[in-house]
Amino acid sequence: MDGFTVSLLASATYSLISKGAELTTSTLKNALQKWLLSDSDLEKIINLTNEARVDEDWSERKIEKYFNNLPEVLDIVAKTKGNQNVTINQTHSGVGNNEANIKF
């Protein structure tokens, strides 16, 4: 279980709720763009959040503690992988090698 991932999940949930956004699969998926979560996993998280009646009065830390005490969320987090797609656009002029924006 990765505490950092649970923290990101809690932060995204808190951010959506505090902005008054409806917590849906699509809004949560957009908030977690860099994390690969299935729609069914997102639905589970939303249902658990709704069951606890998480609202704007909950702090990010309280949501994180709640998620850390739910085996269903911990199972989802354990199998979650970050999106590994990386795009690098480089422009090089002049003499030498350009590796990761470091000119030699």
PDB file as gemmi writes it, atoms N, CA and C in Angstrom:
CRYST1    1.000    1.000    1.000  90.00  90.00  90.00 P 1                      
ATOM      1  N   MET A   1       0.847  -1.173   0.000  1.00  0.00           N  
ATOM      2  CA  MET A   1       0.000   0.000   0.000  1.00  0.00           C  
ATOM      3  C   MET A   1       0.891   1.234   0.000  1.00  0.00           C  
ATOM      4  N   ASP A   2       0.573   2.148  -0.832  1.00  0.00           N  
ATOM      5  CA  ASP A   2       1.358   3.362  -0.975  1.00  0.00           C  
ATOM      6  C   ASP A   2       0.610   4.539  -0.361  1.00  0.00           C  
ATOM      7  N   GLY A   3       1.099   5.033   0.756  1.00  0.00           N  
ATOM      8  CA  GLY A   3       0.453   6.149   1.439  1.00  0.00           C  
ATOM      9  C   GLY A   3       0.381   7.396   0.582  1.00  0.00           C  
ATOM     10  N   PHE A   4       1.375   7.562  -0.287  1.00  0.00           N  
ATOM     11  CA  PHE A   4       1.378   8.708  -1.183  1.00  0.00           C  
ATOM     12  C   PHE A   4       0.196   8.654  -2.133  1.00  0.00           C  
ATOM     13  N   THR A   5      -0.110   7.465  -2.651  1.00  0.00           N  
ATOM     14  CA  THR A   5      -1.233   7.303  -3.571  1.00  0.00           C  
ATOM     15  C   THR A   5      -2.556   7.571  -2.871  1.00  0.00           C  
ATOM     16  N   VAL A   6      -2.719   7.093  -1.642  1.00  0.00           N  
ATOM     17  CA  VAL A   6      -3.937   7.362  -0.876  1.00  0.00           C  
ATOM     18  C   VAL A   6      -4.070   8.864  -0.644  1.00  0.00           C  
ATOM     19  N   SER A   7      -2.958   9.506  -0.355  1.00  0.00           N  
ATOM     20  CA  SER A   7      -2.974  10.951  -0.142  1.00  0.00           C  
ATOM     21  C   SER A   7      -3.417  11.688  -1.406  1.00  0.00           C  
ATOM     22  N   LEU A   8      -2.928  11.264  -2.573  1.00  0.00           N  
ATOM     23  CA  LEU A   8      -3.348  11.877  -3.835  1.00  0.00           C  
ATOM     24  C   LEU A   8      -4.830  11.656  -4.100  1.00  0.00           C  
ATOM     25  N   LEU A   9      -5.303  10.463  -3.801  1.00  0.00           N  
ATOM     26  CA  LEU A   9      -6.717  10.149  -3.982  1.00  0.00           C  
ATOM     27  C   LEU A   9      -7.583  11.021  -3.076  1.00  0.00           C  
ATOM     28  N   ALA A  10      -7.162  11.155  -1.828  1.00  0.00           N  
ATOM     29  CA  ALA A  10      -7.902  11.996  -0.876  1.00  0.00           C  
ATOM     30  C   ALA A  10      -7.866  13.458  -1.323  1.00  0.00           C  
ATOM     31  N   SER A  11      -6.727  13.901  -1.801  1.00  0.00           N  
ATOM     32  CA  SER A  11      -6.587  15.279  -2.253  1.00  0.00           C  
ATOM     33  C   SER A  11      -7.497  15.572  -3.446  1.00  0.00           C  
ATOM     34  N   ALA A  12      -7.549  14.659  -4.406  1.00  0.00           N  
ATOM     35  CA  ALA A  12      -8.407  14.843  -5.578  1.00  0.00           C  
ATOM     36  C   ALA A  12      -9.873  14.861  -5.171  1.00  0.00           C  
ATOM     37  N   THR A  13     -10.257  13.965  -4.271  1.00  0.00           N  
ATOM     38  CA  THR A  13     -11.643  13.908  -3.793  1.00  0.00           C  
ATOM     39  C   THR A  13     -12.005  15.201  -3.066  1.00  0.00           C  
ATOM     40  N   TYR A  14     -11.131  15.634  -2.182  1.00  0.00           N  
ATOM     41  CA  TYR A  14     -11.359  16.872  -1.430  1.00  0.00           C  
ATOM     42  C   TYR A  14     -11.472  18.071  -2.368  1.00  0.00           C  
ATOM     43  N   SER A  15     -10.578  18.136  -3.327  1.00  0.00           N  
ATOM     44  CA  SER A  15     -10.572  19.254  -4.270  1.00  0.00           C  
ATOM     45  C   SER A  15     -11.890  19.347  -5.036  1.00  0.00           C  
ATOM     46  N   LEU A  16     -12.376  18.221  -5.518  1.00  0.00           N  
ATOM     47  CA  LEU A  16     -13.639  18.215  -6.257  1.00  0.00           C  
ATOM     48  C   LEU A  16     -14.808  18.636  -5.366  1.00  0.00           C  
ATOM     49  N   ILE A  17     -14.874  18.064  -4.169  1.00  0.00           N  
ATOM     50  CA  ILE A  17     -15.980  18.353  -3.265  1.00  0.00           C  
ATOM     51  C   ILE A  17     -15.936  19.807  -2.803  1.00  0.00           C  
ATOM     52  N   SER A  18     -14.741  20.308  -2.475  1.00  0.00           N  
ATOM     53  CA  SER A  18     -14.641  21.684  -1.984  1.00  0.00           C  
ATOM     54  C   SER A  18     -14.984  22.709  -3.066  1.00  0.00           C  
ATOM     55  N   LYS A  19     -14.828  22.334  -4.329  1.00  0.00           N  
ATOM     56  CA  LYS A  19     -15.193  23.232  -5.430  1.00  0.00           C  
ATOM     57  C   LYS A  19     -16.667  23.116  -5.798  1.00  0.00           C  
ATOM     58  N   GLY A  20     -17.370  22.213  -5.124  1.00  0.00           N  
ATOM     59  CA  GLY A  20     -18.789  22.024  -5.394  1.00  0.00           C  
ATOM     60  C   GLY A  20     -19.056  21.158  -6.615  1.00  0.00           C  
ATOM     61  N   ALA A  21     -18.031  20.506  -7.114  1.00  0.00           N  
ATOM     62  CA  ALA A  21     -18.205  19.633  -8.278  1.00  0.00           C  
ATOM     63  C   ALA A  21     -18.865  18.336  -7.847  1.00  0.00           C  
ATOM     64  N   GLU A  22     -19.667  17.782  -8.735  1.00  0.00           N  
ATOM     65  CA  GLU A  22     -20.285  16.491  -8.452  1.00  0.00           C  
ATOM     66  C   GLU A  22     -19.217  15.414  -8.559  1.00  0.00           C  
ATOM     67  N   LEU A  23     -19.186  14.521  -7.600  1.00  0.00           N  
ATOM     68  CA  LEU A  23     -18.216  13.438  -7.599  1.00  0.00           C  
ATOM     69  C   LEU A  23     -18.742  12.327  -8.495  1.00  0.00           C  
ATOM     70  N   THR A  24     -18.164  12.209  -9.675  1.00  0.00           N  
ATOM     71  CA  THR A  24     -18.562  11.186 -10.640  1.00  0.00           C  
ATOM     72  C   THR A  24     -17.312  10.484 -11.153  1.00  0.00           C  
ATOM     73  N   THR A  25     -17.523   9.395 -11.865  1.00  0.00           N  
ATOM     74  CA  THR A  25     -16.395   8.673 -12.461  1.00  0.00           C  
ATOM     75  C   THR A  25     -15.586   9.608 -13.349  1.00  0.00           C  
ATOM     76  N   SER A  26     -16.270  10.398 -14.157  1.00  0.00           N  
ATOM     77  CA  SER A  26     -15.558  11.256 -15.099  1.00  0.00           C  
ATOM     78  C   SER A  26     -14.811  12.396 -14.400  1.00  0.00           C  
ATOM     79  N   THR A  27     -15.403  13.019 -13.365  1.00  0.00           N  
ATOM     80  CA  THR A  27     -14.695  14.108 -12.685  1.00  0.00           C  
ATOM     81  C   THR A  27     -13.492  13.581 -11.902  1.00  0.00           C  
ATOM     82  N   LEU A  28     -13.659  12.406 -11.283  1.00  0.00           N  
ATOM     83  CA  LEU A  28     -12.546  11.819 -10.552  1.00  0.00           C  
ATOM     84  C   LEU A  28     -11.456  11.349 -11.507  1.00  0.00           C  
ATOM     85  N   LYS A  29     -11.845  10.794 -12.638  1.00  0.00           N  
ATOM     86  CA  LYS A  29     -10.873  10.352 -13.635  1.00  0.00           C  
ATOM     87  C   LYS A  29     -10.077  11.550 -14.153  1.00  0.00           C  
ATOM     88  N   ASN A  30     -10.740  12.666 -14.411  1.00  0.00           N  
ATOM     89  CA  ASN A  30     -10.037  13.866 -14.870  1.00  0.00           C  
ATOM     90  C   ASN A  30      -9.075  14.390 -13.817  1.00  0.00           C  
ATOM     91  N   ALA A  31      -9.467  14.317 -12.559  1.00  0.00           N  
ATOM     92  CA  ALA A  31      -8.603  14.786 -11.483  1.00  0.00           C  
ATOM     93  C   ALA A  31      -7.391  13.877 -11.284  1.00  0.00           C  
ATOM     94  N   LEU A  32      -7.528  12.628 -11.682  1.00  0.00           N  
ATOM     95  CA  LEU A  32      -6.457  11.637 -11.505  1.00  0.00           C  
ATOM     96  C   LEU A  32      -5.893  11.193 -12.852  1.00  0.00           C  
ATOM     97  N   GLN A  33      -5.689  12.115 -13.751  1.00  0.00           N  
ATOM     98  CA  GLN A  33      -5.267  11.802 -15.109  1.00  0.00           C  
ATOM     99  C   GLN A  33      -3.994  10.971 -15.183  1.00  0.00           C  
ATOM    100  N   LYS A  34      -3.103  11.154 -14.283  1.00  0.00           N  
ATOM    101  CA  LYS A  34      -1.823  10.458 -14.357  1.00  0.00           C  
ATOM    102  C   LYS A  34      -1.849   9.081 -13.687  1.00  0.00           C  
ATOM    103  N   TRP A  35      -3.008   8.688 -13.185  1.00  0.00           N  
ATOM    104  CA  TRP A  35      -3.125   7.407 -12.515  1.00  0.00           C  
ATOM    105  C   TRP A  35      -4.085   6.521 -13.287  1.00  0.00           C  
ATOM    106  N   LEU A  36      -3.718   5.270 -13.463  1.00  0.00           N  
ATOM    107  CA  LEU A  36      -4.528   4.343 -14.229  1.00  0.00           C  
ATOM    108  C   LEU A  36      -5.501   3.611 -13.305  1.00  0.00           C  
ATOM    109  N   LEU A  37      -6.726   4.093 -13.277  1.00  0.00           N  
ATOM    110  CA  LEU A  37      -7.782   3.491 -12.470  1.00  0.00           C  
ATOM    111  C   LEU A  37      -8.932   3.100 -13.380  1.00  0.00           C  
ATOM    112  N   SER A  38      -9.474   1.921 -13.160  1.00  0.00           N  
ATOM    113  CA  SER A  38     -10.614   1.480 -13.971  1.00  0.00           C  
ATOM    114  C   SER A  38     -11.879   2.212 -13.525  1.00  0.00           C  
ATOM    115  N   ASP A  39     -12.857   2.242 -14.411  1.00  0.00           N  
ATOM    116  CA  ASP A  39     -14.133   2.873 -14.072  1.00  0.00           C  
ATOM    117  C   ASP A  39     -14.781   2.188 -12.875  1.00  0.00           C  
ATOM    118  N   SER A  40     -14.651   0.872 -12.779  1.00  0.00           N  
ATOM    119  CA  SER A  40     -15.262   0.159 -11.646  1.00  0.00           C  
ATOM    120  C   SER A  40     -14.582   0.534 -10.328  1.00  0.00           C  
ATOM    121  N   ASP A  41     -13.255   0.735 -10.354  1.00  0.00           N  
ATOM    122  CA  ASP A  41     -12.553   1.176  -9.140  1.00  0.00           C  
ATOM    123  C   ASP A  41     -12.974   2.582  -8.751  1.00  0.00           C  
ATOM    124  N   LEU A  42     -13.117   3.455  -9.748  1.00  0.00           N  
ATOM    125  CA  LEU A  42     -13.565   4.817  -9.462  1.00  0.00           C  
ATOM    126  C   LEU A  42     -14.979   4.815  -8.892  1.00  0.00           C  
ATOM    127  N   GLU A  43     -15.839   3.963  -9.433  1.00  0.00           N  
ATOM    128  CA  GLU A  43     -17.214   3.839  -8.925  1.00  0.00           C  
ATOM    129  C   GLU A  43     -17.215   3.393  -7.462  1.00  0.00           C  
ATOM    130  N   LYS A  44     -16.344   2.429  -7.118  1.00  0.00           N  
ATOM    131  CA  LYS A  44     -16.260   1.962  -5.728  1.00  0.00           C  
ATOM    132  C   LYS A  44     -15.873   3.109  -4.800  1.00  0.00           C  
ATOM    133  N   ILE A  45     -14.887   3.893  -5.234  1.00  0.00           N  
ATOM    134  CA  ILE A  45     -14.429   5.017  -4.419  1.00  0.00           C  
ATOM    135  C   ILE A  45     -15.553   6.039  -4.244  1.00  0.00           C  
ATOM    136  N   ILE A  46     -16.246   6.332  -5.329  1.00  0.00           N  
ATOM    137  CA  ILE A  46     -17.358   7.289  -5.268  1.00  0.00           C  
ATOM    138  C   ILE A  46     -18.462   6.783  -4.344  1.00  0.00           C  
ATOM    139  N   ASN A  47     -18.818   5.502  -4.474  1.00  0.00           N  
ATOM    140  CA  ASN A  47     -19.865   4.932  -3.622  1.00  0.00           C  
ATOM    141  C   ASN A  47     -19.470   4.970  -2.148  1.00  0.00           C  
ATOM    142  N   LEU A  48     -18.225   4.634  -1.847  1.00  0.00           N  
ATOM    143  CA  LEU A  48     -17.760   4.670  -0.459  1.00  0.00           C  
ATOM    144  C   LEU A  48     -17.743   6.101   0.075  1.00  0.00           C  
ATOM    145  N   THR A  49     -17.389   7.038  -0.780  1.00  0.00           N  
ATOM    146  CA  THR A  49     -17.378   8.450  -0.382  1.00  0.00           C  
ATOM    147  C   THR A  49     -18.797   8.940  -0.115  1.00  0.00           C  
ATOM    148  N   ASN A  50     -19.708   8.553  -0.978  1.00  0.00           N  
ATOM    149  CA  ASN A  50     -21.110   8.949  -0.793  1.00  0.00           C  
ATOM    150  C   ASN A  50     -21.729   8.299   0.438  1.00  0.00           C  
ATOM    151  N   GLU A  51     -21.384   7.032   0.695  1.00  0.00           N  
ATOM    152  CA  GLU A  51     -21.906   6.333   1.869  1.00  0.00           C  
ATOM    153  C   GLU A  51     -21.481   7.035   3.163  1.00  0.00           C  
ATOM    154  N   ALA A  52     -20.279   7.583   3.172  1.00  0.00           N  
ATOM    155  CA  ALA A  52     -19.778   8.278   4.365  1.00  0.00           C  
ATOM    156  C   ALA A  52     -20.275   9.715   4.427  1.00  0.00           C  
ATOM    157  N   ARG A  53     -20.993  10.125   3.388  1.00  0.00           N  
ATOM    158  CA  ARG A  53     -21.509  11.494   3.301  1.00  0.00           C  
ATOM    159  C   ARG A  53     -20.403  12.532   3.412  1.00  0.00           C  
ATOM    160  N   VAL A  54     -19.327  12.258   2.662  1.00  0.00           N  
ATOM    161  CA  VAL A  54     -18.218  13.203   2.617  1.00  0.00           C  
ATOM    162  C   VAL A  54     -18.716  14.467   1.932  1.00  0.00           C  
ATOM    163  N   ASP A  55     -18.495  15.608   2.580  1.00  0.00           N  
ATOM    164  CA  ASP A  55     -18.904  16.879   1.995  1.00  0.00           C  
ATOM    165  C   ASP A  55     -17.807  17.915   2.216  1.00  0.00           C  
ATOM    166  N   GLU A  56     -18.125  19.175   1.927  1.00  0.00           N  
ATOM    167  CA  GLU A  56     -17.113  20.227   2.003  1.00  0.00           C  
ATOM    168  C   GLU A  56     -16.628  20.485   3.430  1.00  0.00           C  
ATOM    169  N   ASP A  57     -17.300  19.940   4.426  1.00  0.00           N  
ATOM    170  CA  ASP A  57     -16.865  20.108   5.810  1.00  0.00           C  
ATOM    171  C   ASP A  57     -15.755  19.124   6.190  1.00  0.00           C  
ATOM    172  N   TRP A  58     -15.540  18.114   5.368  1.00  0.00           N  
ATOM    173  CA  TRP A  58     -14.470  17.164   5.614  1.00  0.00           C  
ATOM    174  C   TRP A  58     -13.156  17.785   5.146  1.00  0.00           C  
ATOM    175  N   SER A  59     -12.106  17.606   5.912  1.00  0.00           N  
ATOM    176  CA  SER A  59     -10.788  18.080   5.487  1.00  0.00           C  
ATOM    177  C   SER A  59     -10.136  17.007   4.611  1.00  0.00           C  
ATOM    178  N   GLU A  60      -9.112  17.431   3.912  1.00  0.00           N  
ATOM    179  CA  GLU A  60      -8.343  16.486   3.082  1.00  0.00           C  
ATOM    180  C   GLU A  60      -7.760  15.376   3.961  1.00  0.00           C  
ATOM    181  N   ARG A  61      -7.271  15.756   5.121  1.00  0.00           N  
ATOM    182  CA  ARG A  61      -6.670  14.781   6.051  1.00  0.00           C  
ATOM    183  C   ARG A  61      -7.713  13.783   6.553  1.00  0.00           C  
ATOM    184  N   LYS A  62      -8.932  14.256   6.829  1.00  0.00           N  
ATOM    185  CA  LYS A  62      -9.995  13.370   7.301  1.00  0.00           C  
ATOM    186  C   LYS A  62     -10.383  12.372   6.206  1.00  0.00           C  
ATOM    187  N   ILE A  63     -10.427  12.831   4.958  1.00  0.00           N  
ATOM    188  CA  ILE A  63     -10.739  11.937   3.840  1.00  0.00           C  
ATOM    189  C   ILE A  63      -9.633  10.892   3.701  1.00  0.00           C  
ATOM    190  N   GLU A  64      -8.382  11.333   3.826  1.00  0.00           N  
ATOM    191  CA  GLU A  64      -7.261  10.400   3.737  1.00  0.00           C  
ATOM    192  C   GLU A  64      -7.343   9.329   4.831  1.00  0.00           C  
ATOM    193  N   LYS A  65      -7.647   9.745   6.068  1.00  0.00           N  
ATOM    194  CA  LYS A  65      -7.783   8.773   7.163  1.00  0.00           C  
ATOM    195  C   LYS A  65      -8.920   7.792   6.882  1.00  0.00           C  
ATOM    196  N   TYR A  66     -10.021   8.319   6.362  1.00  0.00           N  
ATOM    197  CA  TYR A  66     -11.165   7.466   6.024  1.00  0.00           C  
ATOM    198  C   TYR A  66     -10.765   6.433   4.976  1.00  0.00           C  
ATOM    199  N   PHE A  67     -10.094   6.884   3.902  1.00  0.00           N  
ATOM    200  CA  PHE A  67      -9.658   5.964   2.849  1.00  0.00           C  
ATOM    201  C   PHE A  67      -8.675   4.926   3.381  1.00  0.00           C  
ATOM    202  N   ASN A  68      -7.783   5.351   4.286  1.00  0.00           N  
ATOM    203  CA  ASN A  68      -6.784   4.423   4.836  1.00  0.00           C  
ATOM    204  C   ASN A  68      -7.404   3.339   5.710  1.00  0.00           C  
ATOM    205  N   ASN A  69      -8.646   3.528   6.143  1.00  0.00           N  
ATOM    206  CA  ASN A  69      -9.320   2.527   6.963  1.00  0.00           C  
ATOM    207  C   ASN A  69     -10.291   1.656   6.181  1.00  0.00           C  
ATOM    208  N   LEU A  70     -10.299   1.798   4.871  1.00  0.00           N  
ATOM    209  CA  LEU A  70     -11.190   1.002   4.026  1.00  0.00           C  
ATOM    210  C   LEU A  70     -10.389  -0.014   3.218  1.00  0.00           C  
ATOM    211  N   PRO A  71     -10.571  -1.313   3.513  1.00  0.00           N  
ATOM    212  CA  PRO A  71      -9.830  -2.328   2.754  1.00  0.00           C  
ATOM    213  C   PRO A  71     -10.067  -2.240   1.246  1.00  0.00           C  
ATOM    214  N   GLU A  72     -11.284  -1.850   0.854  1.00  0.00           N  
ATOM    215  CA  GLU A  72     -11.589  -1.752  -0.580  1.00  0.00           C  
ATOM    216  C   GLU A  72     -10.703  -0.710  -1.255  1.00  0.00           C  
ATOM    217  N   VAL A  73     -10.515   0.432  -0.599  1.00  0.00           N  
ATOM    218  CA  VAL A  73      -9.680   1.491  -1.162  1.00  0.00           C  
ATOM    219  C   VAL A  73      -8.215   1.069  -1.152  1.00  0.00           C  
ATOM    220  N   LEU A  74      -7.784   0.430  -0.083  1.00  0.00           N  
ATOM    221  CA  LEU A  74      -6.395  -0.014  -0.006  1.00  0.00           C  
ATOM    222  C   LEU A  74      -6.085  -1.047  -1.080  1.00  0.00           C  
ATOM    223  N   ASP A  75      -7.049  -1.914  -1.404  1.00  0.00           N  
ATOM    224  CA  ASP A  75      -6.866  -2.884  -2.490  1.00  0.00           C  
ATOM    225  C   ASP A  75      -6.730  -2.179  -3.832  1.00  0.00           C  
ATOM    226  N   ILE A  76      -7.547  -1.159  -4.051  1.00  0.00           N  
ATOM    227  CA  ILE A  76      -7.487  -0.385  -5.299  1.00  0.00           C  
ATOM    228  C   ILE A  76      -6.130   0.308  -5.406  1.00  0.00           C  
ATOM    229  N   VAL A  77      -5.702   0.930  -4.320  1.00  0.00           N  
ATOM    230  CA  VAL A  77      -4.429   1.655  -4.314  1.00  0.00           C  
ATOM    231  C   VAL A  77      -3.264   0.704  -4.554  1.00  0.00           C  
ATOM    232  N   ALA A  78      -3.334  -0.483  -3.979  1.00  0.00           N  
ATOM    233  CA  ALA A  78      -2.246  -1.449  -4.123  1.00  0.00           C  
ATOM    234  C   ALA A  78      -2.027  -1.856  -5.576  1.00  0.00           C  
ATOM    235  N   LYS A  79      -3.083  -1.885  -6.359  1.00  0.00           N  
ATOM    236  CA  LYS A  79      -2.936  -2.305  -7.754  1.00  0.00           C  
ATOM    237  C   LYS A  79      -2.847  -1.136  -8.735  1.00  0.00           C  
ATOM    238  N   THR A  80      -2.860   0.102  -8.217  1.00  0.00           N  
ATOM    239  CA  THR A  80      -2.829   1.292  -9.064  1.00  0.00           C  
ATOM    240  C   THR A  80      -1.424   1.571  -9.555  1.00  0.00           C  
ATOM    241  N   LYS A  81      -1.347   1.890 -10.810  1.00  0.00           N  
ATOM    242  CA  LYS A  81      -0.071   2.236 -11.422  1.00  0.00           C  
ATOM    243  C   LYS A  81      -0.171   3.644 -11.998  1.00  0.00           C  
ATOM    244  N   GLY A  82       0.911   4.358 -11.959  1.00  0.00           N  
ATOM    245  CA  GLY A  82       0.957   5.675 -12.588  1.00  0.00           C  
ATOM    246  C   GLY A  82       1.064   5.532 -14.082  1.00  0.00           C  
ATOM    247  N   ASN A  83       0.547   6.510 -14.791  1.00  0.00           N  
ATOM    248  CA  ASN A  83       0.650   6.535 -16.246  1.00  0.00           C  
ATOM    249  C   ASN A  83       2.102   6.819 -16.601  1.00  0.00           C  
ATOM    250  N   GLN A  84       2.724   5.922 -17.351  1.00  0.00           N  
ATOM    251  CA  GLN A  84       4.140   6.033 -17.656  1.00  0.00           C  
ATOM    252  C   GLN A  84       4.429   6.723 -18.984  1.00  0.00           C  
ATOM    253  N   ASN A  85       3.420   7.295 -19.620  1.00  0.00           N  
ATOM    254  CA  ASN A  85       3.636   7.986 -20.885  1.00  0.00           C  
ATOM    255  C   ASN A  85       4.355   9.302 -20.638  1.00  0.00           C  
ATOM    256  N   VAL A  86       5.458   9.484 -21.351  1.00  0.00           N  
ATOM    257  CA  VAL A  86       6.240  10.704 -21.224  1.00  0.00           C  
ATOM    258  C   VAL A  86       6.484  11.252 -22.620  1.00  0.00           C  
ATOM    259  N   THR A  87       6.241  12.532 -22.791  1.00  0.00           N  
ATOM    260  CA  THR A  87       6.497  13.185 -24.061  1.00  0.00           C  
ATOM    261  C   THR A  87       7.552  14.249 -23.845  1.00  0.00           C  
ATOM    262  N   ILE A  88       8.585  14.202 -24.653  1.00  0.00           N  
ATOM    263  CA  ILE A  88       9.646  15.191 -24.567  1.00  0.00           C  
ATOM    264  C   ILE A  88       9.773  15.864 -25.925  1.00  0.00           C  
ATOM    265  N   ASN A  89       9.633  17.164 -25.941  1.00  0.00           N  
ATOM    266  CA  ASN A  89       9.848  17.954 -27.148  1.00  0.00           C  
ATOM    267  C   ASN A  89      11.115  18.756 -26.950  1.00  0.00           C  
ATOM    268  N   GLN A  90      12.070  18.586 -27.865  1.00  0.00           N  
ATOM    269  CA  GLN A  90      13.331  19.292 -27.734  1.00  0.00           C  
ATOM    270  C   GLN A  90      13.662  20.016 -29.028  1.00  0.00           C  
ATOM    271  N   THR A  91      14.302  21.132 -28.871  1.00  0.00           N  
ATOM    272  CA  THR A  91      14.845  21.867 -30.004  1.00  0.00           C  
ATOM    273  C   THR A  91      16.316  22.073 -29.727  1.00  0.00           C  
ATOM    274  N   HIS A  92      17.131  21.767 -30.716  1.00  0.00           N  
ATOM    275  CA  HIS A  92      18.570  21.885 -30.530  1.00  0.00           C  
ATOM    276  C   HIS A  92      19.157  22.636 -31.702  1.00  0.00           C  
ATOM    277  N   SER A  93      19.990  23.582 -31.386  1.00  0.00           N  
ATOM    278  CA  SER A  93      20.739  24.253 -32.444  1.00  0.00           C  
ATOM    279  C   SER A  93      22.160  24.460 -31.942  1.00  0.00           C  
ATOM    280  N   GLY A  94      23.046  24.528 -32.832  1.00  0.00           N  
ATOM    281  CA  GLY A  94      24.437  24.740 -32.430  1.00  0.00           C  
ATOM    282  C   GLY A  94      25.212  23.449 -32.395  1.00  0.00           C  
ATOM    283  N   VAL A  95      26.318  23.491 -31.703  1.00  0.00           N  
ATOM    284  CA  VAL A  95      27.246  22.366 -31.654  1.00  0.00           C  
ATOM    285  C   VAL A  95      27.018  21.583 -30.369  1.00  0.00           C  
ATOM    286  N   GLY A  96      27.232  20.270 -30.424  1.00  0.00           N  
ATOM    287  CA  GLY A  96      27.182  19.454 -29.226  1.00  0.00           C  
ATOM    288  C   GLY A  96      25.933  18.605 -29.148  1.00  0.00           C  
ATOM    289  N   ASN A  97      25.828  17.846 -28.098  1.00  0.00           N  
ATOM    290  CA  ASN A  97      24.704  16.956 -27.861  1.00  0.00           C  
ATOM    291  C   ASN A  97      23.711  17.640 -26.931  1.00  0.00           C  
ATOM    292  N   ASN A  98      22.467  17.361 -27.140  1.00  0.00           N  
ATOM    293  CA  ASN A  98      21.432  17.879 -26.254  1.00  0.00           C  
ATOM    294  C   ASN A  98      20.730  16.676 -25.634  1.00  0.00           C  
ATOM    295  N   GLU A  99      20.988  16.436 -24.375  1.00  0.00           N  
ATOM    296  CA  GLU A  99      20.381  15.309 -23.686  1.00  0.00           C  
ATOM    297  C   GLU A  99      19.567  15.849 -22.531  1.00  0.00           C  
ATOM    298  N   ALA A 100      18.244  15.655 -22.628  1.00  0.00           N  
ATOM    299  CA  ALA A 100      17.317  16.106 -21.581  1.00  0.00           C  
ATOM    300  C   ALA A 100      17.524  17.576 -21.263  1.00  0.00           C  
ATOM    301  N   ASN A 101      17.607  18.381 -22.300  1.00  0.00           N  
ATOM    302  CA  ASN A 101      17.763  19.830 -22.179  1.00  0.00           C  
ATOM    303  C   ASN A 101      19.071  20.273 -21.550  1.00  0.00           C  
ATOM    304  N   ILE A 102      20.049  19.386 -21.474  1.00  0.00           N  
ATOM    305  CA  ILE A 102      21.370  19.749 -20.973  1.00  0.00           C  
ATOM    306  C   ILE A 102      22.306  19.757 -22.162  1.00  0.00           C  
ATOM    307  N   LYS A 103      22.849  20.889 -22.481  1.00  0.00           N  
ATOM    308  CA  LYS A 103      23.746  21.011 -23.636  1.00  0.00           C  
ATOM    309  C   LYS A 103      25.159  20.691 -23.221  1.00  0.00           C  
ATOM    310  N   PHE A 104      25.831  19.860 -24.018  1.00  0.00           N  
ATOM    311  CA  PHE A 104      27.231  19.521 -23.770  1.00  0.00           C  
ATOM    312  C   PHE A 104      28.088  20.154 -24.836  1.00  0.00           C  
TER     313      PHE A 104                                                      
END                                                                             
